[in-house]
Amino acid sequence: MEPVIDQAFAAALYSEGDAGLDTGASLLAADPTADAELFRRGEEFVRRAWERGWQPADVVRVVRRELDETAVGLAASLIASETGRYEQLPPRWRSQLDGLPAASPRNRPDRFSYASALLGLYRLLLRLPAIEPVGPPPGASPHGLHLPPAHDEPRMLTRIRALLAKAEATGFPEEAEALTTKAQELMARHSIDEALLAARTHSKEAPGACRIGVDAPYETAKAILLDAVASANRCRAVWNSDLGFSTVVGFEPDLEAVELLYTSLLVQGTVAMTKAEAGQRAGGRKRTKTFRQSFLMAYAQRLGSRLAADTARVTAAAEVETESEAAGVAAPHLLPVLAARDMAVTDTAERMFPETTTARVRGATDLDGWTHGTAAADRARVGGTGPEIHGRRRNR
């Protein structure tokens, strides 16, 4: 049994092109007794991915990007089986596992096609590079590692999630604007409260990190949008364009805010872009790709500039508020607290990514797309009269 698998691996995993895959798949298809060991070897490849810094959502994302949905289903089965060995999993893993695609029992491929798909998946897993870890692999000792506390989602985040879901679902721009603004106010208050609480209790909490997918098409504009949202939440985002994700570094409450807000703004922007594009088509224009690229670039740039402009105003107002509340009481002032957290986040990001480069952004070429994207960013209402998400922009 093992010699057949070894022969198949030698032919398929360490060669280029389809010829090696066909040879390996033919060997495996002819030997049904190899199936159990073949799957076990796949679990081992997944386990090696964890050791190189990958997490379940990362693996699924890169498999979908490089292969097809059949391979995605196989990867999900391997991940579910491999992670089932552990009594405890690192933070964030449970939600990633819950989001794995379900393997469909229908249309199971024949033995040759199944073996070919599995070998293609193994070849990809074998070649995954080491990436910056954003937490320990499953089974690692937590001693000496900073782990965000495992807890149920705070009630504040549940409210924020509900508000953003309504903003995405409504067909009325004014309602979406009001809902998004309210969600932003709650995020800002939650972040400030967490920062002040940590200062009062002399918490030893350190910044953590998470990865967020930045998928094609128009990934440059999406990465810029994510960077703007991260900066507004006192986080730092570093984009890996080759692997299709950004790593966001920050304190746990702020990381949660980044994930929520970025996802919501991207959904709102996509909906607005689709509506604007339909209007352009109705007028007889055909430049769909350039319109969308310019729209999303303008949308991201405008949101970034508004977030940066809001930072100084809202932070100053919040500092006045905390000084008034702390009159006569030994309590931390907001600005030094936020400055210390900014420094901790920056230091952590620089340790994780000692070498970064600045990506050249392709210019927008469609004036109508830029105009509509800017207007959509204004309608997303990242601003207002209440407290806002605030932070410091970091150039990558």
FENLINZI-V225047 format. One record per run of one state. SS is the DSSP state (A for helix, B for strand, O for the rest). FROM is the first residue (numbers start at 1). LEN is the number of residues. Records with the same first field share a line. If there is no record, write none. Layout:
SS=FROM-LEN / FROM-LEN
This chain:
O=1-1 / 13-5 / 30-2 / 52-4 / 67-2 / 84-9 / 99-12 / 127-28 / 170-3 / 201-7 / 214-5 / 233-3 / 241-4 / 251-1 / 283-5 / 326-8 / 353-14 / 380-17
A=2-11 / 18-12 / 32-20 / 56-11 / 69-15 / 93-6 / 111-16 / 155-15 / 173-28 / 219-14 / 252-31 / 288-38 / 334-19 / 367-13
B=208-6 / 236-5 / 245-6
